């Protein structure tokens, strides 16, 4: 009986405590303000930066390949040597080619002599002989004509028999035939024989000259000279090894200036012009290298439908190396009075639009904005906020609209706490 009483008293105490707790009023939890950094937008010039990655290429390059296969006789330069236009770089074995060239020179000299003999001696002699034969035939013809004329007179006078006239007339016919033959021979010599002999001699001379020039060209192929000023960057063989025709034997690059070639969209390239300033970031160098746009391709690349742009940077001391991967930043259009905020202040929405968190009445409010030029550290705002708005520059990402905030000083910020 005593145990039951004790249980009843304990149960009543529990009920009393529960009823007392249910009747007590719950106090509201105070709202905590989020600390952020904020600043008003700045107004000033902003320039577009067109960026891209590229590989440094030489200003000019010549991979010299021999046109003949022959052992290397001697290299006159080493890799890294600076060379000039026309400088002899390497010689190949050429004794057989030199002998062939000498043989063809002799044939050419003989053909020249034969041509001179034909045109300056034989042809004039043939003409002179034909003219002399014609003159003799003409004199003989005139003589026989006078004989016939005299005998006809004597025959009329009865001084000679008729057979003497017949003999003289027969001789006149022969003289006339000889004269006609000599005249035709002279005409043939002057119009046909001379032309044929001249063409034959000229043809033999031209053929000999062509063979000689070919032999000289083959001989010249054994010597490779630099077509540009530059530095030797590759020399794969050693003296004594056989160089194959068409295979690069020595490479020369002009690295006094280098080119960074980048492919950009057509819309981006249209905002650029030759002479625009650029900066090239090179691995291993603390400061970017100044450069300029030297070429904008006039046609689209058919494969990628992009425009190739060349950026030229000077390299007088040779510190920059061809083949180095670099990052380009080309200065594009400039807006003189642009409303700007830090890039990190942008808040992306799920639909792809952009906004910023603006502080008003101690709370953060999301405002959609339109942007213009965007750089890594700042962005131009074309619409959505004004220069008097207080924009959250740090700590605004993930905040709900109308969240209470307090501001800490930021560069260019008002710095008052709400």
Secondary structure, DSSP 4 states (H G I P E B T S, - for coil): -HHHHHHHHHHHHHHHHHHHHHHSPPPPPPPPPEEEEEEEPEEEEEEEEEEEEEEEEEEEEEEEE-SS-EEEEEE---TT-EE-TT-EEEEE--HHHHHHHHHHHHHHHHHHHHHHHIIIIIHHHHHHHHHHHHHHHHHHHHHHHHHHHHHHHHHHHTSS-HHHHHHHHHHHHHHHHHHHHHHHHHHHIIIIIHHHHHHHHHHHHHHHHHHHHHHHHHHHTTEEE-SSSEEEEE----TTSEEPTTSEEEEEEEEEEEEEEEEE-HHHHTT--TT-EEEEEETT-SSPEEEEEEEE-SS--TTT--EEEEEEEE-TT--S-TT-EEEEEEEEEEEEEEEEEEGGG-EE-TTS-EEEEEEETTEEEEEEEEEEEE-SSEEEEEES--TTSEEEEES-TTPPTTEEEEEE--TT------
